[in-house]
Structures are given as structure tokens and as C-alpha cells.
Amino acid sequence: MKAFYKPILITIIVFFCVISTQASPPKIKWQAGQVMLLNKTVLEGNVSYNWLAEMVMICQSDGRVSTFSADQVLQFGWFDYDQHKYRSFKSLPNVLRKDHITYGFFEIYLDGSLTVVRRIRQSRGLLKRAFGHPENYTDKPTIAQNHDHFDYFVQDAGQLLSVDRFYSDIYTPIMTTYDRELRKYVVSHNLNDKTLLGRLVLIDHYNLLVYYEAKTASAKSYGNAPN
């Protein structure tokens, strides 16, 4: 009988060790950056962002720590040494709420003619909510560099268009001006535009085409200007 209960006892001990580890708050990661408030006051210091709570914390040089929500902030950002780039976030109307206007933080993932923003994908299921400690969602490479954690949107004329509805809401009404060039790019790069990553790459290439056309037009206009 003792031999029967021993594996069960070990399993229970391991289970509670895992739960205890998950329940202990992880160390907050700070990055040098700035926060711009609604009144355009800029606070500088060390910044930390929690994706789940949608709260940004800033620790200023005098030691003061402040926490802000999306209805208090215009934008914030920091230089991410793991990704070797400056990451920018801004407050936008929450597309998930239709009954009244609320605001949420969105990271600017691609900038250009079509700006792509992203936010954390909302967790579903009782188990995820029960065992997901909010502080586990403080920004870190395992979250930021995994596309599957996020919902992506194209910002166009004050609207957020879901990349999940790429062809009906984004490509057909907006991007078909460069349809020939984009189709050629898909074939030459063996791009799967049915995947999230493929669509993001295609949007980025579209932005590049728009940029170079505008640059060429500007150069021609300058060259034809009277002396």
C-alpha cells in the first residue's frame, strides 16, 4: 500500500512546488525610457509595462514610482536592448468594447503608410485566469518576441482593422494600388500570405513601395523646379 501512495505523494508535492513558483511574483524588468501624459508632460526614468494589466510604471531619478493607465497617457516607450530597437506604445480606443469608449495601450509594430499596432491577446478559459499571475505579463523577450501572444491591427483613418481579416478589410480596399508588385513579391519570396507573419511582411513591403514612390515623386518635383 505504501508503494501505491508514494508516487501520488510525489506528484502532489511537485504540483504544489510548481504552483508556488508560479504564484511568486517575478522580478520587474526596467528599461530607460519616457512617458508622455495627456497634458504632454514628459516623464523620464526607468519604465516597465504590464501587458495584462495595461499599466505602465515609471521610476524617476528621485526615486518616485508612478503607475498610469491608458486614459492618463498619450504615449510611452523605451530602447529595448534585446531587440536592438526603440519600442513605442500609444493609447488608442479599445476595439474590444462596443458599448462605450475605453482606451488601451497598443505597441507600434510597423510604422509607415500603414501603421501596424498590436496588443496582448486576451486569455480565455478559467484555468488560464486561475494560474496566470498578472506579473508574469510584465514585458520580457519571451512575450514580446512571440507573435502568437498578440492581436495585430492596421490603423487607418481612425479605425483599427484586424490583420485576421486581412484581405477583406485591408488588402482589397487599401493595398490593391500595388497589387502587381505585391503579387510578384509573394511569388519571388515564396511568402505565405495566409499566415500572420506573411501578412506582416507583405504590409511592410507595401509601406516600402509607398515610401519609394513618394521619394521618387519628390525628387522629380525638385528636379523640375525653376531655377
Order of alpha helices (4+ residues) and beta strands (2+ residues): alpha-beta-beta-beta-beta-beta-beta-beta-beta-alpha-alpha-beta-beta-alpha-alpha
